[in-house]
């Protein structure tokens, strides 16, 4: 009897484990966002600070080795002054391309109002800036976007070659809990 009862327990445990493994996970939500990222390099209200450079950065056509820290405004429209502030892009980018203008982006889009207030999305990956449309991975999120993954597409809407100021449209595609 002991062997039979032990066998029954093993079969029941295996059946329970199978049910747990094949049970469908809770459905994830899909969210699509569009924000405008304003990189303000010039003037008294700059949102970018250069914190490091390689000895050869100034001689490089791409600024290779330059590290910038950002706290850029995110708005719901392309105008920095006429659009509504929806968040901040906080993090850094590094001039990582030696022969082409390619940036390594490491930033959080931290939302400051509305239904996403206090939530964030983490973007980490290459930004080949010379392309018309760039795609970067979303590697995480917090708050409403907990366990987020996905991608974002960036399109430069405006760039001032003299000052370095730029407005970039980010379309963000997410799956999250």
Steps between C-alpha positions, in 0.01 A plus 500: 500500500782740576638462148155551346430809709845638418442440129162672516659803664767521228236474224285771666801731544603448135144576381490818712839610363378440144189713564715783641743487207237501226256740666484817294680799644298809572447693180747781450390844396626668187560873504616735226631842601632797307717760668733774383849502652662844520879492530592856600878533476523880478401793718448555873233227526702220341374151582824329392838495671819357358664302780786322322691474176788297363829675423413468131128602519555854372699375200235239412232585242250305713612620846595138575537449876288797612256434785194722551258491794142610430186616674306579181135608493249263337194670353182389326578713193804618304517850654700524820320817609143443371461127573406339833784353710429128554832384641878517507762291321764444766822312435792528263619448150848416381654568159583135435553503123856560392429527127127585499284707732358230724396562859454252782178612673439411866200694625176481689188674377350610834138612466381791715127528446176335403438129511875421473610735782798349682545217248807459285633317196867401465664532157846351447667445166662640189374811326658525153420871474567528127199280418160662442328250735688330782373210710608443859393240754284568804650283771274566798261728677343597831155588629236456229777364275633238743675215312490703177678382192478618146663750272495864406552671169671838489470760223684829516244776446737795539875542544709817530852413380644817656371446856440124502142550621257238369141382513447129445164323470492169690227247424509237775343153465466315833374178651467511877302368796 
